[in-house]
Amino acid sequence: MEINTCVVAAAWLLSAYLIGGIPFGYLIGRMRGIDVRTVGSKNIGATNVFRTVGKKWGLLAFALDVAKGLVPTLLAKSFAPAACLPLVVGVTCVVGHMLTPYMKFKGGKGVATAFGMLIGLVPALVGVAFLVFVAAFALSNYISLGSCLAAAFLAVSVWFPWLGVKGVADLPQCILVTAIALFVIWKHRSNIKRLIEGTENKIYIFKKQK
C-alpha cells in the first residue's frame, strides 16, 4: 500500500513538473517568429512576451502560465483535499516553470505560475497579494516591483491571519509557500538591481511603450 502511495505521489509530482515546465512564453514568441530569449530581458516569461511580441500575446502567455499552476493544484485538491499534495503539486509546477526541463533548466521567474497555484490554495490571501501587485504596478509601471512586493507580502502574511484571511494551516506548508515566494524574489535579483540603478524598463498597459 505504501509503495502504491509513493508511486501515485511520484506520478503527480512528475506530471506537475512537466506541465509547469511548458515554456508558453517561448512557444508564443516562436509562433510569432520571435525568440524571446534573444530580445528584451531575454526571459521567457509573460512580461518579456508582452514587451517584445505584443500586448495580447503577453496576456495570453500570462493566462497560460497562471493556468499551469492553477489547474494541477485544483486537480490535486480534488484528489486529496485533506493532504499536503495540492501544495506540493503547485510548488512543483512553479519549480518546473523556473527550471524547465525543455530548455536546459532555464525558465521564467515563476510569478504567474505561483499566482495560479495560490489561487487554488488560498484564494482570499492571493487576492490581497494581487491588490498589492496592482497598487505597486499602477503607481510605478514596474511589473517587477509589483511582483516582488506581492511575493514579499505572501512570504509574511501566510504565517498570520490578516484581515480575516486564513493563511496555510500547518508549518511545512507555511515554509513551502514562504520558500517559493522568496525564490520568486531571488529570480528577480537582476530586476531589483536595475530598479536600484533606475534602469528597469516600465510597462504601460493602456498606452504605447516608452
N, C-alpha and C positions, 0 to 999 in steps of 0.2 A: 504494500500500500504506500509506504513512504517513497519507494523507488518510483512508483507511478506519479506521485505528487511532485517529485523532483523533475520528472520528465515533462509534466504539464507546465510547471513553472518555467523550466528552461525554454520550452516552446513559446510561451508567452513573451519571455524576455528577448529571445532571438527575433521573433516576429516584430516586436516593438522597436528593436534596434534597426532592423532592416527597413521598416516603414518610416521611422524617424529620420533615417539617413537619406531618403529620397531627396535629391537636390532640386526642388521645384524651381528655385530662382535661376539656377544654371540652365535647366531644361527650357524654361520660358525664354531666357535670353538666346539660347541656341536656336529655338524655334523662330526667333525674330532676327536671326543672323548676327547675334552679338554674343561674344564670350565675356560674361560679366567678370571673369577672373582677370581680365586684361584692361578693364576700364573703371573709372570712378575709384571707389575704395578697394576694388579688386575682391570684394566679398560676394559670396553667392546668395546673401540674404535679400529679403524683400526691399530694404531701404536702397540698396545699390541698384536693384532692378528698377525701382521707382525712378531713381535719378538718371539712369543710363539707357533704359529701354522704353520707359513711358509710365505715366501715372496709372493707367488702367492695368498694365501688366504688373506693376509693383503691388497694386492692391490685390490682384489675383494671386501673386506669389505669397503675399501675407495671409490671405484666406486659406490657401492650401497648407502653408506651414502651421497655421493655427489648427487646422483640421487633423493634421497628422499627430498632434499632441492630444487633441480632444477626443477623437473617435476611439483610439485604442484604450484610453483611460476609461471612457464610459463603458466600453465593452467589458473591460476587466472588472469594473464596478458592478456590472450586472451579473458577472460570473461569480465574483467573490466579494459581495458588498461589505462584509464584516472584517475582511482581512486587509493586509497592507499591500496586496497585489496591485490594486489600482495605482497607488502612488509609485510603486517600484516600476510598473509598466510605463507610467507617464514620464518619470525621470529617465528611463532608458530611451524613450523617444527623443527627449531633449539631448541626451548624450549622442544619440545617433545623428541628430542634426548638426551638432557641433563637431563631431568626429565621424563624418560619413564614410562608410566602407567603400562607397562607389567613387570616391575622389581622394584616395590615398590618405584618408582620415583627416582631411582638411575641410571644414564646413563653415556654417554660419555662426552667428552669435547666440542663437537659441531663444531670443526674446519671444518671437511669435509662437514657437512650439511650446515653450514654458507657459505662455499665456493660455494656450489651448488646454494643456494639462491641468492648470489650476482652475480653469472654468469648470472642468469636470469634477475636480476635487472639492474646492472651496469657492463656489461662485460668488458669494457675498464678499469675501475677502478680496478676491481678484477684481471685483467690481470697484472697490475702493482704490486698489492699486492702479486700476485703469484711469480713474479720475485724477490720481496723482500724475500719471503719464500725460494725460490730456492737458492738464493745467500747465505742467512744465513745458510741454511742446508748444502750446498756444502762446505762452509768454516769451519763448526763446527761439522757436522754429528749429530747435535741435532735437531730432529724434533720439540721438544717443543720450542726451541729458535726461530726457523723459524716461527712457528705458532704464538707465542706471538708478534714477530716483525711485521709480516704481519697484525695481528689484530690491533696493535697499529697504524700502517700506515693507516689502514682503518678508525679507530676512528677519526683520524685527517683530512685525505685527503677528506673524504666525505663532509666536510664543504667548501672545496675550489676547484676551477677548476685548477688542477695541470697538467702541460704538455699537455694542451688541453683536459684533461679528465673531463667531466662534472660530478659533484657529484649529489647526490639526491637533487631534487629541493627545497622542502619545509621543514620548520622547524620540524614538527612532524616526518617526515621520517628520517631526519638527526639525530634526537635524538634517534630514534629506532635503526638505524644502529650503532650509537656510543655505545648505551647501550649493544647491542648484542656483539660487538667487545670487550668491557670491561668485559662482562660476560665470554667470552671465555678466556681472560687473567686470570680472577679470578679463573676459573676452573683449570687453570694450576699452581695454587699457590704452590702445592707440588713440581711440576717440577721446578719452579723458586727457591724454597728453595734448591733443590738438585743441581741446576746449580750453585748457590752461594757457596754451600759446595763442589762442584767438584765431586759429586757422581751420577750425572744424567747419565743414560745409553745412549750410542751412537747407532745410526742405520747406518748400511752400506748396501747400495743398491746392489753394484756390487761385494761384497766380503763377506766372512763369518763374522758373528758377533764376536766381541771380548769380 
